[in-house]
Amino acid sequence: MKKVTIYIDHLDDDADFVFMKKWLAKWEVEVTIADYSTGGWEHCWDLEAPEEAIQEIPEDWLCASDWATPKIFDKK
């Protein structure tokens, strides 16, 4: 299992959000959603999923976060 943070928006077109909803339905048994937030048009998920599932997500949707990449945010 790998931790990732996914960010998408759908200002003019909801195709990315629809893709993500289908992806979540496909992998629902194997994916754990730790957090989800939305501002209406913006969507952000912190989740754990098998590498195989993550490979189906467009790479530009993956982003750094305390959840997915904590070493980047380590303030020591």
C-alpha positions, 0 to 999 in steps of 0.5 A: 500500500502506498500513501498518495494525495490526489488533487483535481478540479472541474471548473469547466469540465467534470471529466476528471472528477467522473474518472476519479469517482469511477476509479474509487468505485473500481478500487473501493475494497482496496483503497482507504480514504484517510481524508477528503476535502472539497471547495465545490470545484476542487477535490483533494483526497489523501488515500492509501492504495495498491501501486497497481491502482495508483498507476491508473491515476494521471501523474499530474494529479499526485501532489506533495502533502504532509500525508503523502510526502511527510519528509518534505514538510519535516520542520526539524 
